[in-house]
Amino acid sequence: MKISARNTLKGTVKKIVPGVVSAEVTLEVAPGVEVVAVITKSSADSLKLSLGKEAYAVIKATEVMVAVD
């Protein structure tokens, strides 16, 4: 896989919550560290996502903000 995004996190699919139009996908990228993405149901189907399958969280953003209380 070649991609222009610089931030990719390899993980394992831990949870999929399918909806009518979208799917919420949880990837575990390290023990106890999860990334959740909402993608189209069509994309989830075409990627053949299933529990335990390896996948990548690809993060493409122009800004990353940090906040504290």
C-alpha positions as CSV (number, residue, x, y, z in Angstrom):
1,M,0.0,0.0,0.0
2,K,1.3,3.4,-0.9
3,I,-0.5,6.5,0.3
4,S,0.3,10.2,0.6
5,A,-1.0,10.6,4.2
6,R,1.8,10.6,6.7
7,N,-0.2,9.3,9.6
8,T,-1.1,5.7,9.4
9,L,-1.8,3.4,12.4
10,K,-1.9,-0.3,11.9
11,G,-4.5,-2.0,14.0
12,T,-7.0,-4.8,14.5
13,V,-10.7,-4.4,14.0
14,K,-12.2,-4.8,17.5
15,K,-15.8,-3.6,16.9
16,I,-18.1,-2.8,14.0
17,V,-21.4,-1.0,14.5
18,P,-23.3,-1.1,11.2
19,G,-25.9,1.5,10.4
20,V,-28.1,2.1,7.4
21,V,-25.7,4.5,5.7
22,S,-22.5,4.4,7.8
23,A,-20.5,2.0,10.0
24,E,-18.6,2.9,13.2
25,V,-15.3,0.9,13.2
26,T,-13.1,0.6,16.2
27,L,-9.4,-0.4,15.6
28,E,-7.1,-1.4,18.4
29,V,-3.7,0.1,17.4
30,A,-1.9,-0.8,20.6
31,P,-2.9,-2.7,23.8
32,G,-5.7,-0.6,25.3
33,V,-5.4,2.1,22.6
34,E,-8.3,2.4,20.2
35,V,-9.2,4.6,17.2
36,V,-12.8,4.9,16.2
37,A,-13.8,6.0,12.6
38,V,-17.2,6.5,11.0
39,I,-17.1,5.4,7.4
40,T,-19.8,4.7,4.8
41,K,-21.4,1.3,5.0
42,S,-20.4,0.8,1.3
43,S,-16.8,1.4,2.2
44,A,-16.9,-1.1,5.1
45,D,-18.5,-3.7,2.8
46,S,-15.9,-3.2,0.0
47,L,-13.0,-3.4,2.6
48,K,-14.6,-6.7,3.8
49,L,-14.0,-5.6,7.4
50,S,-14.5,-8.2,10.1
51,L,-13.6,-8.6,13.7
52,G,-9.9,-9.5,14.1
53,K,-8.9,-8.3,10.6
54,E,-5.9,-6.1,10.3
55,A,-6.6,-2.6,9.0
56,Y,-5.1,0.9,9.0
57,A,-6.4,4.1,10.5
58,V,-5.3,6.7,8.0
59,I,-5.3,10.2,9.4
60,K,-5.2,13.1,7.0
61,A,-5.6,16.5,8.7
62,T,-4.3,20.0,8.2
63,E,-4.4,20.7,11.9
64,V,-4.0,18.9,15.1
65,M,-5.1,20.7,18.3
66,V,-4.0,20.0,21.9
67,A,-6.1,21.1,24.9
68,V,-6.0,20.9,28.6
69,D,-8.4,21.7,31.5
